[in-house]
Amino acid sequence: MRAVFMFVKTELGHVTDVANRIAEVEGFSEAFSVSGKYDLQVKLYVDDVDNIGRLIEKQIHPIPHIRETHTILTFEAFQNR
């Protein structure tokens, strides 16, 4: 499984609604409200990174009140030993 991070900008007053809808997406792990240019940081896990575009197009972008997304693919995870 590969972790994918997505930053989401929502319409004003809809952060919670959008986060709750994203939580229903296949592979959802967690979401955080954040400061800065975006309103949410979302962590998803995908089996096949080649299908991430379809997942975003079919399951994330149709969610009402999303204005913009920025997706970051991960390569390697590092942890304390």
N, C-alpha and C positions, 0 to 999 in steps of 0.2 A: 504494500500500500504506500502511496506517495502522498505526502501532505501538500496541500495547496492553500495558500493564503489569499484572501480577496478583501480588498477595501471597497466599501460601498458608500456612496453618497445618496442620501434620501431627500425627499421633499420635506420641508419643515413640518414638524409635528408627527412624523410617521416612523421614527426610528424603531420603536417597539413593535409596531405592526410588521414592518419589514423583517426585523430580526426573528419574530415568531414564524413568519412564512418561510424564511431561509432555513430555520430549524427543521422543517419538514422535508428538505431536500436530501436525496440519497447521498450518503457519505458525510453528512454534517457532523462536526465534532463540537465546536463551541463558537460563540460570537461575543464580542466585547464592544461596548460603546466607547468611542475614542475621541480625542480632541484633534483639531487640525483640519485639513482639507476634506477628510472623509468622516462619516458618522459611525461606521461599524468596521470592525476587523473580524473576518470570518475565517475559521479553519475548517477545511474539508479534507477528507481522505478519498483518493480515487485509486482504483485498481489499474487503470490504463490511462496514462497521461495523454495519449492520443485522442481520447474521447472527452477531454475536459472542455473543449470548445462546444461540443454538442450539449453537455450538461449545463454549461453557462447559458447557451442560447435557448435551450428548451425549458430549463427549470428555474433559472435565476432571473434572467432579463424580463420574462413575462410578469414577474411579481410587481403589483401596482406600487407606485411611489418610489421606485428606484430611478435615480437620475443618472448615475454613472457608476462604473465599476473599474477596478484595477486589480488584475490577477498576477500573483507571483508564484511561480513553480519552484519547488524545492529540489535539491540534489542529494544532500546528505545531512543527516541529523547527528548532532553532537550532544553528549550527555556527560554529567559528572560520573566519575567511577568510584 
